Amino acid sequence: MALANETLGDFGGVGLLQTPTARFAKDGAIYLGYAKTEPYRRYFLTLQPLPWLESTVSYTRTRRASYSVGQEDWVDKRFDAKIRLFEESRYRPQLALGLRDFAGTGLFASEYLVASKRFYAVDFSLGLGWGYLGSSGSLQNPLGILSDGFRQRRRQTSGSGGVPEVGQWFHGDRVGLFGGINYRTPIKGLSLKLEWDPNDYSYEPYGNVIAPKSSLNVGLTYQFDEGLDLALGVERGDTLMVQIALHGDLNPETEIPRFYAFPEKISRQPPQTATEALSAIHQALANQGQSMQQIGIVDSHTMELHLSQERFRQIPIALGQAARTAHNHLPQAIKRFRMVNLTDGLATAAVSLQRKDLDAALHYAGSVEEIWSNADFAEAYGDSSARADVWIKTEAYPACGGSMTPRLRQHIGGALDTFYAYQLWLELSGECAFTPHLKLAGSLGFNMDDTFDQLDTPPASQLPHVRTDIQQYFQQGKHGITKLALNYQWKPAPAWYARLTAGILEEMYAGIGGETLYRPYGARWALGADVFQVRKRAFNQRFGLQSYGVTTGHATLYYDSPFQGVQARLSIGRYLAGDVGATLDVSRRFQSGARIGAFVTVTDVAHDQFGEGSFDKGIYLSLPLDLFMLYPSQDVANFIWRPLTRDGGQKLQDINRLYELTQPATPEALARDWSGLLN
């Protein structure tokens, strides 16, 4: 792995030590790290979701800060963001604006404006800080010229707990001046840092008394090729700083090579009847791990193949292998290959390739781009078998399968109990498809090791405990059923998708419901609606149910923007606690398939009834597992971070969304992944 472009500060974002710079990490960079500077220990995750936006979520453990009798430490959650205002030019520095701790308790709340200019190996930074970052108050607040209100700032938050204190941003009678240098030494990977810290540490959280001996901080950072950063420094004149961070790239320029089961080498097969040729294609694809539902010759020169595969995340790879196999077995009279992609029984797209273009590319006289330019893409709907010359069905039902996979469940950030709790369990998953549209799927978990017994935070919500008693599910359901549901999916009309689901829907709820999606093929927008009648499950995660039940559902507008893979969705409806409101979710998909997103939910629950946090919000990260494997896979690891788990604004954990099922077959997705057609 190449060296990271920039180094991190103590708070997790790109910076010097205590102070930020106007620099940003590489687009798609991800950092997971730990920094210790007494009395603080910071655990952070820093993401670069866009080239001009940096985001950091962090937990700060404060030593010697007593929250209750007998407790030494207190854990505070923090969210930071930095925005690039303009890039560096020959004569102009790069300029960035940032917010620290703007959606948490506000104990470290700061705003800043910082500029950075690089001269060869030395990078200079100079900035102004408000709030915690500018507590030394060496300069008058320049915004006071606009209004006297900018000269006033509370030392504490309003107590809303999680509501951004917008009315306090860039307020305060004084601001701090900070700056420093980052020198990239001739030693590869080694940087020297020197900064002026604007904080006088007179307003530290929880009554900590810190008397700095110096405002100069100095440190060293060494970046290893393997994605590891180590930093060491001296701050406040007498305090040791230690930091370790792992970094990766969600937007790599090249992908790791993977092993595929390729079709047989391109060759001329002996003459066969149409039925023999189609049967040979079916058998060859089965040997590659792909599944066909039906195949036929629909006219004198077109083959149509309905392909259902659970192997490749990128559909063009599966289509390309099927087309190469067909090219080997079909007579030359067949000039066109029409392939219909099926996902869980739903026909999502029909892709037609010209055989001559495929043959040219396979013999290095053409390219995948030429295949694309002459290909046709359309929505798949209707039955072609009635007009076929030869048509055979190749899928036998019922079709059953299963897998066994180790899983990790986590609970992070408890303030009154253990900070980190986990469970390592063995998940047995299985499914039986009775028809192309009807499937029974389930999963069962067996506990191997866990620390969930250390959790001891009883629910304190005034709302029905639809999520806050997750601790009891963790502790009483260490061996349990996580899902067991019957699912029926179909296309009632062109551009329409529908499903009905009944059974154990997730670890906390069982019930029955349905979803419909209207998604015109090629459109960037879609409309969906769902409604479920659910009952809360017993804590032991078996078949028992509790008395609490609710009808929940939402209408959702989806939009895939043409801007750097950014996707937005707005849902309006009724949540699990019976509250009514809306959720806005914005995410970005990288070329690697990884996705970073953030969401916010506001409902009709009053802030004092909702509890600390005021409204639901969080960020999430989705990672395709084949990024770390030598073999193709459709499995995805999902990570979600909420500052607090509350009962307001909570949805079902529905993993079978029609929008996600149909997304990989959109024209935009096919174009993005088309380069893998001949892999």
C-alpha positions, 0 to 999 in steps of 0.5 A: 500500500502506498503512503498516505498523502497526509498525516493526522493530528491528535483529534483524528483529522488531517492536521499537525498535533492539536491543530488542524491544517487545510490539507485533506487525505486522498479521496476515499481514504479511511483511518482508524486510530488511537491517540493518547495525550493525558488526560485524554484517550481518543479513538477515532474513525476518519473518512474522506467521503468527497475530495473536499470533505473530511469527517471524523467520529471519535470517542474521547475517554477522559481520565480523572473525570468523575461522572458518578461515585466510583467512576474514574473515566467518562466517554464522550462522543464527538463528530468533526467535519472540515470543508475545503473552500478552495485549492492551493495555487501557485500564489494562493494557499489552500483554505479550509473551514472546519467544525469540531464536536458540532453534533455531540456534547460540545465539550470540545466544540471549536470552529476554525478557518485555516490556510496551508501553503507548501514550499517544497518539503515544508508545509506551512499552516496558519489559522484562526480558532473559535471556542475550545481551539481559541480559548487563549483569546489572543485576538478579538473576534473579527466577526464582531464587526458584523454584529455584537452577538458574535462576541458572546459564547456560552462555555457550555452547551444548551443541554439539547444533547446532540443538536448542533449549536449553530447559534454558537458557531464562530462566536466568542469575544476572542479567537486564537491564532494557531499555526505550524509546519510539517516538514517531510524529511529526506527519510521516506515516510518520516515527517517532523511537526512543530505547532503553536497551540492556541488553547490555554486549557483553562476550560477543560471538561469535567473540571480537569486542571491543566497548566501548560508549560509551553504553547509549542508542541513538537512531534514525529510521524512515520508512515509505513508502506503497509498502511500504518502510521505511528506518531510521537510528540511532546505537547504542553511542554511536559506531556507525551503524545502517542498515536497509532493509525491504520489507513486504507483506500476505498477508491483504489486506482487498481484492484487486487487480482482475483481468481475466476473459473473461466469458460473453456478456451475460445474454440470451434466446437463440433456441429451440434443441434440447437438443443445440444448446444443450449444444454452444453452452455448450461453445463459449462456455466454450471461448472463455473458456478453460474446458474441459468433459469432458461435459455433459447433461440428466439429467432433465427439469429438471437440467443436469449439466456436468463442468468441468475448468479450469486457469485459476482458483485459486478454483473458485466463479469457474469454476462461476459462469461456467459457470452464467451461460453455461448460463443464457443457452442452456438453455430455461426448463424447466431449473431446476437446474444440477449442476456437477461439478468435475474436477481432473486427472481426479478428480471432487472435488465436485458443486455444484447451483445453483437457476436462479431464485437465479442469475437473481435475483442476476444481475438484482440481486434476489438475492445470492451468499449466497442462491444458497449457502443453496439450493445442494447440495454433495456428493461426485461419484462415478459416471456420470450419462450412463446416465440422461441424456435428452441427453448429449454428451462434449466432450473429445477425446484426446489433448490436449496443451499446453505453456508456457515460463516463466523460473524462479529457483533459489536457494541461501541461507546457505552458511557456508563458501562464497558466502552467496547463489547463484542460477540464472536458467533458462528452463523448458519444460513440457508435458503430454499427457493420453491419457484423463481419468485418464492424463497424461504431464507433463515439464519441461526447464530451460535455464540462462541465468545462474547463480553455482552455480560459487561453491558449494564445500561438499562433503557431510560426512554419514555417511548416504547423500548423499540431499540434501547433494550438491545442489550437484553437481546445481546445477553439473553439471545446469544444463541438464537434465530436472527432471521427466518422469513418467506419472501415472494418477489415479482414484477407486476408491470413494466418498471414495477417491482413488488415483494411480500415478506412474512416471518422473523424479519430481524433480531428484534421483530417478526411480522408480515408486510410488503414493499413496492418500487416504481423504477423506470429503467434508465431513470435516476429516480425511483419511488418506493413504499413499504408497510409492515405489521410487526411484533417485538420478539422475545429476548432469547431470539427464539420463536416467542413474541412480546405484547408490543406491536406496531404498524410501520411503513414509509414512502421513499424517494430515491435519486442517483446523482451524476455527481461522483456516485452520490445517492440521496433518499428521503423517507417519510412515514411511521417508525417503530415507536409509532412516531411520524417523521422523515429520514434523509440519507446521503451516501457516496459509492466508490469505484471499489464498491465501498459506500460511505453515508450519513443519515438524519431522522426527525420525527414528532417526538419532542426533544425532552421525550426523545432523550439525549441526542434529540434526534436520530443520526449516524454514519455508515460504511459498507465494504464489499468483502471481495476487496479483501479476497482473491475470489469473487463474492457478493457479500458485504460488511456493513458498519453503522455508528450512532452517537446514541441508541434511542427509540425515536426514528427507528426503522426495521432492519430490512436487508431485502430492499428492492432498490438495492436488489435492482441497483447493480443492473442499472445502465449507470452501474453496468457502464461503471463495471463494464471494463470487467466484461472479459475478466 
